Amino acid sequence: MKRYLFSTFLIIFSIRCSVAEPKNTALAKPAANAPAAANAAAEPKGATIPIEAGGPADTVRAFYKLLRDKKFREAFFLTNLRPAIEGLTETELKDFSLDFEAIAGSIPAEIEINGEIVTGDQATVTANLPNDDGDKNEIQTIKLNKENGIWIIMTADQEAAKKIREQGKNYFYNLRIETHEEEARNMLERISKAELAHSLQNGGACTDMQTLIAAGLLPPDIATSASTGYNYVINLAGDKRSYTATATPAEYGKSGKLSFLLKPDGKGISRVTSKDNGGKPLTK
């Protein structure tokens, strides 16, 4: 299962956009010689363009270095996530250490920055970075705005930035809950498919979670709440011809609020329902 907070929405991967050919070529600093496709396949080798101290490219380089060095507060201060991070105490910041450290571990020692376009108080920087799956490097575009003379990386769009300003430090907590809940629903749907696959191969018999994990039908981390934030349980009928499954917040109000239930409807089709049940398993 994907890491629950930033691998899908923020920080490294959300600050990227699809790369378009620069329209203002007079301001562009092109990559050195090699075409984009070759750069995408290559390992980062450091900057291939001149970098001005305090400029957009320098800000991007500093951001990734701080992340890699696990100086998370300093890194996020270079982005429009600052309102969500500056109110967190050190203890609260540690609540997200699992997410932050997973990100830090994916950042290469050298970030290959190969383009910079500046138009007034806006800029884009292109860099060779790991893709969303982390299995190869691709040319990515990072947007920045200049505010009070300082370049700020736009990690969130306008709608999300407004929400960040309104919610402050609660933004990360709310986002974690929303993401956990979405993944809990998706995981129960995955359990439904896994049970169907198993029953088709075993004369209609359903089975327990460990058997589904061993068969490669479910991911191993479903067995604990460490990365999922939810406790998953499969309840088999006595004859093993049917089952129900639940997903319950490991820490109600912190890792999630909704409890989920997977059970067959009147037509035998498994459906997922949810309710704020105060952190207790949903049974009806």
Summary of the structure (lengths in Angstrom):
residues: 284
radius of gyration: 22.6
end to end distance: 26.9
largest distance: 73.0
contacts: 861
relative contact order: 0.12
helix: 35%
strand: 23%
